[in-house]
Amino acid sequence: MTMFKKQLGFALPLVILIVVVLIIAGGVGYYFYKTSQEEEEVVFEEEAPEEELSSAEEVCERITDSVEKDNCYYNFALETQDSSLCEEITNKDWCYDGVARETKDISLCEKIIDDFTKDWCYFDIAAETKDASLCEKTIDKDGCYAYVAKETKDANLCERITDIVDKNVCYMVIASETKDAILCEKAPNKDLCYYNLALETKDSSLCEKITDSAIKYSCYSAISK
């Protein structure tokens, strides 16, 4: 009994020491576990997505570079077809022209100050909508009719061109693109139209329709090469 008590007296401190070690170890383990969890939560908060920006003002006004800011408003104006955004841009003509072409809204062409840009705004919308009457709103009416005629392959519009040279080019271009030799009969300079079409089609019979002997000879000579 005495021996047992001695053994118990020896073992008891050892047991207590082991218990203390386990408690400490458990506390340390919990500390590292807790710390790890808190770090993961911090990382998660840092990687949270930014607030979505929806309007042009919210997005573009954050840009400091003036050129990039103008591009931002321009792209929003095209995507949303909202011409009011053009007022935020330095080069408003560029913006109104872009939105006008996108929406086919000719009223936006009127807001353009530069005459050349305004004309081309009408040119493109007239060609895309096949509405040649819009050419009457332009300064360069001949240029507009020639452009729309070429884009729509409508040779009748060539007759509305007042300048003889431009009218001739109009018929020549459409005759060349449609391979329609009859259109050369309407051209102011028939010989030049037939010559050009003969070379385009490699059709020597068109050279025969040329009245000027020098141009006719040149036509045959060019095709034979």
C-alpha positions in Angstrom: 0.0 0.0 0.0 2.9 2.2 0.9 4.6 1.4 -2.5 1.3 2.2 -4.4 1.1 5.6 -2.6 4.7 6.3 -3.5 4.0 5.4 -7.2 0.9 7.5 -7.2 2.7 10.4 -5.6 5.3 10.2 -8.3 2.8 9.7 -11.2 0.4 12.5 -10.1 2.6 15.4 -11.0 3.4 13.8 -14.3 -0.3 13.5 -15.1 -0.9 17.1 -14.1 2.1 18.2 -16.3 0.7 16.3 -19.3 -2.8 17.8 -18.8 -1.3 21.3 -18.6 0.7 20.7 -21.8 -2.4 19.5 -23.6 -4.3 22.5 -22.5 -1.5 24.8 -23.6 -1.2 22.9 -26.9 -4.9 23.1 -27.5 -4.9 26.9 -26.8 -2.0 27.4 -29.2 -3.8 25.3 -31.9 -6.9 27.3 -31.4 -5.0 30.5 -31.7 -3.4 29.5 -35.0 -6.8 28.2 -36.3 -8.5 31.5 -35.3 -5.8 33.6 -36.8 -5.9 31.7 -40.0 -9.7 32.1 -40.2 -9.4 35.8 -39.6 -6.8 36.2 -42.3 -9.0 34.3 -44.8 -11.9 36.6 -43.9 -9.7 39.7 -44.5 -8.5 38.4 -47.9 -12.2 37.7 -48.9 -13.2 41.3 -48.0 -10.3 42.7 -50.0 -11.2 40.7 -53.1 -14.9 41.7 -53.0 -16.1 43.0 -56.4 -16.2 46.8 -56.9 -19.5 48.6 -57.2 -20.9 48.4 -60.7 -21.1 51.7 -62.6 -24.0 52.1 -64.9 -24.3 55.6 -66.3 -21.9 57.5 -68.5 -21.4 60.2 -65.9 -20.4 57.7 -63.3 -17.9 56.0 -65.6 -16.5 58.9 -67.7 -16.2 61.5 -65.0 -13.7 59.3 -63.2 -11.3 59.6 -66.2 -8.8 62.4 -65.9 -7.4 62.4 -69.4 -9.5 64.7 -71.6 -9.1 62.6 -74.8 -10.0 59.4 -73.0 -13.0 61.1 -71.3 -14.3 62.3 -74.7 -13.9 58.8 -76.1 -15.8 57.4 -73.1 -18.7 59.7 -73.7 -18.7 59.1 -77.4 -18.8 55.3 -77.0 -21.7 55.7 -74.5 -23.5 58.0 -76.9 -23.3 55.4 -79.7 -24.2 52.5 -77.5 -27.2 54.2 -75.9 -28.0 56.3 -79.0 -28.2 59.2 -76.6 -27.1 62.4 -78.5 -27.4 64.5 -75.3 -24.1 63.0 -74.2 -22.4 64.8 -77.1 -22.7 68.0 -75.1 -20.1 66.6 -72.7 -17.5 66.2 -75.5 -15.1 68.8 -76.7 -15.6 67.9 -80.4 -19.3 67.8 -80.4 -19.4 67.6 -84.3 -17.6 64.3 -84.2 -20.1 62.9 -81.7 -23.3 64.2 -83.4 -22.0 62.8 -86.7 -21.4 59.4 -85.2 -24.8 59.2 -83.5 -26.6 60.5 -86.6 -25.1 57.8 -88.8 -26.0 55.2 -86.1 -29.6 56.3 -85.7 -30.2 57.7 -89.2 -31.5 60.9 -87.5 -30.9 63.7 -89.9 -31.8 66.3 -87.3 -28.5 65.6 -85.6 -26.7 66.6 -88.8 -28.1 70.1 -88.3 -26.4 70.4 -85.0 -23.0 70.0 -86.7 -21.1 73.3 -87.1 -18.4 72.3 -89.5 -19.8 72.4 -93.1 -17.7 69.5 -94.4 -18.6 67.2 -91.5 -22.3 68.3 -91.8 -22.3 67.5 -95.6 -20.8 64.0 -95.0 -23.3 63.4 -92.3 -26.1 63.9 -94.9 -24.1 62.0 -97.6 -23.9 58.8 -95.6 -27.5 58.9 -94.3 -28.8 59.7 -97.9 -26.8 56.7 -99.3 -27.8 54.3 -96.5 -31.5 55.3 -96.6 -31.4 55.7 -100.4 -33.0 59.1 -99.9 -31.3 61.4 -102.4 -33.5 64.3 -101.5 -31.3 64.8 -98.5 -28.6 66.1 -100.9 -30.6 69.3 -101.2 -29.6 70.1 -97.6 -25.9 70.0 -98.4 -23.5 72.6 -99.7 -21.9 70.3 -102.1 -25.0 68.9 -103.8 -23.1 67.5 -106.8 -20.8 65.6 -104.6 -23.7 64.3 -102.6 -25.6 63.1 -105.7 -22.4 61.5 -107.1 -21.8 59.7 -103.8 -25.3 58.4 -103.4 -25.5 57.4 -107.1 -22.3 55.3 -106.7 -23.4 53.7 -103.4 -26.9 52.8 -104.7 -25.9 52.2 -108.3 -28.6 54.6 -109.4 -27.4 56.2 -112.6 -30.5 58.5 -112.7 -29.0 60.6 -110.0 -26.1 61.4 -112.3 -28.5 63.7 -114.2 -28.9 65.9 -111.2 -25.2 66.8 -111.1 -24.6 70.2 -112.7 -20.8 70.0 -113.2 -20.1 68.3 -116.5 -16.9 66.6 -115.3 -18.5 65.3 -112.2 -21.5 64.1 -114.2 -19.3 62.2 -116.6 -17.4 60.6 -113.8 -20.6 59.6 -112.2 -21.8 57.7 -115.4 -18.3 56.2 -115.9 -18.1 54.8 -112.4 -21.6 53.3 -112.4 -21.1 51.9 -116.0 -17.8 50.3 -114.8 -19.3 48.8 -111.6 -22.5 47.5 -113.4 -20.7 46.7 -116.7 -23.6 48.5 -118.4 -22.4 50.0 -121.7 -25.7 51.7 -122.3 -24.9 54.2 -119.6 -22.0 55.6 -121.7 -24.6 57.0 -124.1 -25.8 59.3 -121.3 -22.4 60.4 -120.3 -21.3 63.9 -121.5 -18.0 62.4 -122.8 -19.1 59.1 -124.4 -15.7 58.2 -125.8 -14.0 58.4 -122.5 -16.8 56.3 -120.9 -16.5 53.6 -123.6 -12.7 53.6 -123.4 -12.7 53.2 -119.6 -15.3 50.4 -119.8 -13.5 48.6 -122.6 -10.4 48.4 -120.6 -12.4 47.3 -117.5 -14.1 44.4 -119.4 -11.4 43.7 -122.0 -14.2 44.0 -124.6 -12.7 45.4 -127.8 -16.2 45.8 -129.4 -16.6 48.8 -127.1 -13.6 50.5 -128.8 -15.6 50.5 -132.0 -18.2 52.8 -130.4 -15.6 55.5 -129.8 -15.8 58.3 -132.4 -12.4 60.0 -131.8 -9.9 58.1 -133.9 -6.9 58.7 -131.6 -8.9 57.4 -128.5 -10.2 54.5 -130.5 -6.7 53.5 -131.6 -5.5 53.8 -128.0 -8.4 51.7 -126.8 -7.5 48.8 -129.2 -3.9 49.1 -128.4 -4.5 49.0 -124.6 -6.7 45.9 -124.8 -4.3 44.0 -127.1 -1.4 44.2 -124.6 
